[in-house]
Amino acid sequence: MKRIFLFVVFSMLLLSSAVFSQDIIMKKNNELIKCKIKEIGLDEVKYLLPEYSQDVILSIDKDDIIKIIFENGKEMEFQQKMTNPETYSENKKNILKIDFLSPLTGNTTFAYERSLRPGRSIEANLGIIGLGADPSDENAGGAFVKFGYKFIKDPEFYLRGMRYAHILKGGYIKPEVAFGFFSHDYYYDDYNNYSSHREDVFSGTIQIVFGKQWVFDNAFSVDIYSGVGYGFSTSEGSVTYHYGYTIADNSFPIAVSGGLKIGWLFK
């Protein structure tokens, strides 16, 4: 009789150890839950704890979990839908743009934007100075480049299942650096005799750009932006407009920019 009792107790211990042996839930606050996983649903994970009856099934939101380590050593990672790249697998993640009004101001500017991950992208701009209207008859020629890193605004709070309408759509803030070089005919007053000479101008800016981009049918984009920051210029005269941006004189080196970009999306 004693042997039978010991056998039953030993069997129950083995069964309990098997039920609650190895599964571990790793939470985002670094807490570890040693448990037995019962069910992984669309929104939550259900599990058992050894200190409670097996009739008591607990649950945890999947958004609170980093990963689950199962008793056989396999792992299952979890990521919030809002920031999960797989959520946007059908989105085109590259855009070629043109600054729509730039030809009217003496240059033609092209841009390329690429998504890095949800909420982040990089953008490069190339402006060809002289490819456009020349209302001031300066015969300018040169180029400028801009490089920026976009932080696309995410919601102030999250709801289950929330996602960006498009991975490149939304309001944004973009730190940006720019450099430009051009030559132009500079006119000046020489004792009431207007003269001109050819001037080479090198300039640069550091700006914070604010904007909003709309994406239509995963194919077409509209981007409205404006920026403000600091700039410098080697111009000897009163030149403030540097085609890709405007810089005040050296005594107050503030720089501003703005525009409207039209784009085409591709994979």
C-alpha positions as CSV (number, residue, x, y, z in Angstrom):
1,M,0.0,0.0,0.0
2,K,2.9,2.3,0.8
3,R,4.5,1.6,-2.5
4,I,1.3,2.4,-4.3
5,F,1.0,5.7,-2.5
6,L,4.6,6.7,-3.3
7,F,4.0,5.7,-6.9
8,V,0.9,8.0,-7.1
9,V,2.8,10.9,-5.5
10,F,5.8,10.5,-7.8
11,S,3.5,10.3,-10.9
12,M,1.7,13.5,-9.8
13,L,5.0,15.3,-9.4
14,L,6.2,14.2,-12.8
15,L,2.8,15.2,-14.3
16,S,3.0,18.6,-12.6
17,S,6.6,19.1,-13.8
18,A,5.6,18.2,-17.4
19,V,2.7,20.6,-17.4
20,F,4.7,23.6,-16.0
21,S,8.2,22.8,-17.2
22,Q,9.7,25.1,-19.7
23,D,7.5,27.8,-21.3
24,I,8.6,31.3,-20.6
25,I,6.9,34.6,-21.5
26,M,9.3,37.5,-21.8
27,K,7.5,40.8,-21.2
28,K,8.5,44.2,-22.5
29,N,9.3,45.3,-18.9
30,N,11.8,42.5,-18.7
31,E,9.5,40.4,-16.4
32,L,9.7,36.6,-17.0
33,I,6.6,34.5,-16.5
34,K,7.3,30.7,-16.2
35,C,4.1,29.0,-17.2
36,K,2.4,26.6,-19.6
37,I,1.1,28.2,-22.8
38,K,-2.5,27.0,-23.5
39,E,-3.5,29.2,-26.5
40,I,-2.0,32.0,-28.7
41,G,-4.9,34.0,-30.1
42,L,-5.1,37.1,-32.4
43,D,-4.8,39.6,-29.5
44,E,-3.7,37.7,-26.4
45,V,-1.9,34.7,-25.1
46,K,-3.5,32.3,-22.5
47,Y,-1.4,30.4,-20.0
48,L,-1.4,28.4,-16.7
49,L,0.6,29.0,-13.6
50,P,1.7,26.2,-11.3
51,E,0.6,28.0,-8.1
52,Y,-3.0,28.1,-9.3
53,S,-5.5,25.4,-10.2
54,Q,-5.4,24.3,-13.8
55,D,-9.0,25.6,-14.1
56,V,-7.6,29.1,-13.7
57,I,-6.5,30.3,-17.2
58,L,-4.7,33.7,-17.3
59,S,-4.2,35.9,-20.3
60,I,-1.8,38.6,-21.4
61,D,-2.0,41.1,-24.3
62,K,0.4,40.2,-27.2
63,D,1.5,43.9,-27.4
64,D,3.0,43.4,-23.9
65,I,5.2,40.5,-25.0
66,I,8.6,40.5,-26.6
67,K,8.7,36.7,-27.1
68,I,7.8,33.3,-25.9
69,I,10.4,30.6,-25.2
70,F,8.8,27.2,-25.5
71,E,10.0,24.1,-23.5
72,N,11.6,22.6,-26.7
73,G,13.8,25.7,-27.1
74,K,11.9,27.3,-30.0
75,E,11.1,31.0,-29.7
76,M,8.2,33.1,-31.0
77,E,8.7,36.8,-31.2
78,F,5.9,39.5,-31.1
79,Q,5.8,43.0,-32.5
80,Q,3.1,45.6,-32.4
81,K,1.2,45.8,-35.6
82,M,1.8,49.6,-35.8
83,T,5.5,49.2,-36.1
84,N,5.7,45.7,-37.7
85,P,7.3,46.0,-41.2
86,E,5.3,42.9,-42.3
87,T,2.1,45.0,-41.9
88,Y,3.2,47.2,-44.8
89,S,4.6,44.5,-47.1
90,E,2.2,45.7,-49.9
91,N,3.3,49.3,-49.6
92,K,5.7,50.7,-52.1
93,K,8.7,52.0,-50.2
94,N,10.4,54.3,-52.6
95,I,9.4,57.7,-54.1
96,L,10.9,59.8,-57.0
97,K,9.8,63.4,-56.7
98,I,10.1,66.7,-58.4
99,D,9.7,70.1,-56.6
100,F,6.7,71.2,-58.7
101,L,7.3,75.0,-58.6
102,S,11.1,75.0,-58.7
103,P,11.5,75.6,-62.4
104,L,9.7,78.9,-61.9
105,T,12.5,80.0,-59.5
106,G,15.6,79.2,-61.6
107,N,16.2,75.6,-60.8
108,T,14.8,72.1,-61.2
109,T,14.9,69.9,-58.1
110,F,14.6,66.1,-57.9
111,A,14.2,64.1,-54.8
112,Y,14.4,60.4,-53.8
113,E,12.8,59.1,-50.6
114,R,13.2,55.6,-49.2
115,S,11.4,54.0,-46.2
116,L,13.7,52.4,-43.6
117,R,11.0,51.2,-41.3
118,P,7.6,52.3,-40.1
119,G,7.9,55.9,-39.0
120,R,11.4,56.5,-40.5
121,S,12.7,57.3,-43.9
122,I,15.6,59.1,-45.6
123,E,15.5,61.7,-48.4
124,A,18.0,63.1,-50.8
125,N,17.5,66.1,-53.1
126,L,19.5,67.3,-56.2
127,G,18.8,70.7,-57.6
128,I,20.1,71.8,-61.0
129,I,20.6,75.6,-60.9
130,G,19.9,77.2,-64.3
131,L,17.5,74.6,-65.4
132,G,14.4,76.8,-65.2
133,A,13.2,80.4,-65.6
134,D,15.7,83.3,-65.2
135,P,13.6,86.3,-64.4
136,S,16.6,88.3,-63.0
137,D,18.8,87.6,-66.0
138,E,21.6,86.3,-63.8
139,N,22.6,83.4,-66.1
140,A,23.1,81.2,-63.1
141,G,24.6,77.7,-63.2
142,G,25.4,75.2,-60.6
143,A,23.8,72.6,-58.2
144,F,22.8,72.0,-54.6
145,V,22.2,68.8,-52.6
146,K,20.1,68.2,-49.5
147,F,20.1,65.2,-47.2
148,G,17.5,64.6,-44.5
149,Y,16.2,61.9,-42.1
150,K,12.4,61.9,-41.6
151,F,10.5,61.1,-38.4
152,I,6.9,60.5,-39.5
153,K,4.4,61.3,-36.8
154,D,2.7,58.4,-35.1
155,P,-0.5,58.5,-33.1
156,E,-0.5,59.8,-29.5
157,F,-2.2,56.6,-28.4
158,Y,-2.6,53.2,-29.8
159,L,-5.6,51.0,-30.4
160,R,-5.4,47.3,-31.1
161,G,-4.8,46.7,-34.8
162,M,-3.8,50.3,-35.5
163,R,-1.5,50.9,-38.5
164,Y,-0.2,53.7,-40.7
165,A,-2.5,54.3,-43.7
166,H,0.7,54.1,-45.7
167,I,4.3,53.7,-44.5
168,L,5.3,57.0,-46.1
169,K,2.1,59.0,-45.4
170,G,1.7,61.5,-42.6
171,G,3.0,64.6,-41.0
172,Y,6.8,64.6,-40.3
173,I,9.8,66.5,-39.0
174,K,13.1,66.2,-40.8
175,P,16.5,67.4,-39.8
176,E,18.3,68.3,-43.0
177,V,21.7,69.5,-44.2
178,A,22.3,71.2,-47.6
179,F,25.2,72.5,-49.7
180,G,25.2,74.4,-52.9
181,F,27.5,76.0,-55.4
182,F,26.6,78.3,-58.3
183,S,28.0,81.1,-60.4
184,H,25.9,84.0,-61.6
185,D,26.1,87.5,-63.0
186,Y,26.2,89.9,-60.1
187,Y,25.0,93.5,-60.8
188,Y,26.2,96.4,-58.6
189,D,26.0,100.2,-58.5
190,D,29.5,101.8,-59.3
191,Y,28.9,105.5,-58.7
192,N,25.5,105.4,-60.5
193,N,27.0,103.2,-63.3
194,Y,25.5,99.8,-63.1
195,S,28.2,97.1,-63.7
196,S,28.3,93.4,-63.4
197,H,30.8,90.6,-62.8
198,R,30.7,86.9,-62.5
199,E,30.5,85.7,-58.9
200,D,31.0,82.2,-57.5
201,V,28.9,81.4,-54.5
202,F,29.2,78.5,-52.0
203,S,26.5,78.1,-49.4
204,G,25.1,75.6,-46.9
205,T,22.3,75.2,-44.3
206,I,21.2,73.1,-41.3
207,Q,17.5,73.2,-41.0
208,I,14.5,71.6,-39.3
209,V,11.9,70.9,-42.0
210,F,8.2,70.4,-41.1
211,G,5.9,68.9,-43.6
212,K,3.1,66.6,-44.5
213,Q,2.9,63.9,-47.2
214,W,-0.1,62.3,-48.8
215,V,-0.1,59.1,-50.7
216,F,-2.8,58.2,-53.2
217,D,-3.5,54.6,-54.3
218,N,0.0,53.5,-53.4
219,A,1.2,55.2,-56.5
220,F,1.2,59.0,-56.3
221,S,2.4,61.4,-53.5
222,V,2.1,65.1,-52.6
223,D,4.5,66.6,-50.1
224,I,4.2,70.1,-48.7
225,Y,7.0,71.4,-46.5
226,S,8.8,74.4,-45.0
227,G,12.0,74.6,-43.1
228,V,14.0,77.0,-40.8
229,G,17.5,76.9,-39.5
230,Y,21.0,78.4,-39.9
231,G,22.9,79.1,-43.1
232,F,26.1,80.6,-44.5
233,S,27.1,82.0,-47.9
234,T,30.3,83.3,-49.5
235,S,28.3,85.8,-51.6
236,E,29.9,89.3,-51.6
237,G,26.7,91.1,-52.5
238,S,23.2,91.1,-51.2
239,V,22.3,87.7,-52.6
240,T,19.8,86.0,-50.3
241,Y,18.1,83.5,-52.6
242,H,20.3,80.4,-53.1
243,Y,17.8,78.4,-55.2
244,G,17.3,75.6,-52.8
245,Y,16.9,77.9,-49.8
246,T,17.0,81.5,-48.8
247,I,19.7,82.8,-46.4
248,A,19.8,86.2,-44.8
249,D,23.0,88.2,-44.7
250,N,25.9,87.1,-42.5
251,S,24.9,89.4,-39.7
252,F,21.7,87.4,-39.2
253,P,22.4,83.9,-40.8
254,I,18.9,82.5,-40.7
255,A,17.8,80.1,-43.5
256,V,14.4,79.2,-44.7
257,S,13.0,77.0,-47.3
258,G,9.7,75.6,-48.6
259,G,8.0,73.9,-51.5
260,L,5.6,71.4,-53.0
261,K,6.8,68.0,-54.2
262,I,5.0,65.7,-56.5
263,G,6.1,62.0,-56.5
264,W,5.8,58.6,-58.1
265,L,6.0,55.5,-55.9
266,F,7.8,52.3,-56.8
267,K,9.0,49.1,-55.1
